[in-house]
């Protein structure tokens, strides 16, 4: 696909923006969690990892080498796996209390899928091998 690298870069930017948005609201403690904030830092700061991986992925989309495309695919898989883990962590119920899922959490998951799809469809033309006759 011709526009796959640009789609991947836009998805990486969307992932960075989603890290600053609200991810979940916990009614028992009356707090909204983001990628950088959780009550007493119970869930850590997954946005730091997402931002690092998104910047790395965007840089790899710009490099027209075959090794960069392969590393980009690996990075896309890591981002998606971490996004699924984070989605489960932030949206799981505990002690009978279920948090309200906010749009930022869904954007993290959607942008991770878009990064992976874009990394799979970026192509580099391989050099042709000479024909032996």
Secondary structure, DSSP 8 states (H G I E B T S, - for coil): -TTHHHHHHHHHHHHHHHHHS--EEETTTTEEE-SS--GGGTT--HHHHHHHHHHHHHHHHH--SHHHHHHHHHHHHHHHHHHHHHHHHHH--BTTB--EE-HHHHHHHHHHHHHHHHHHH------------
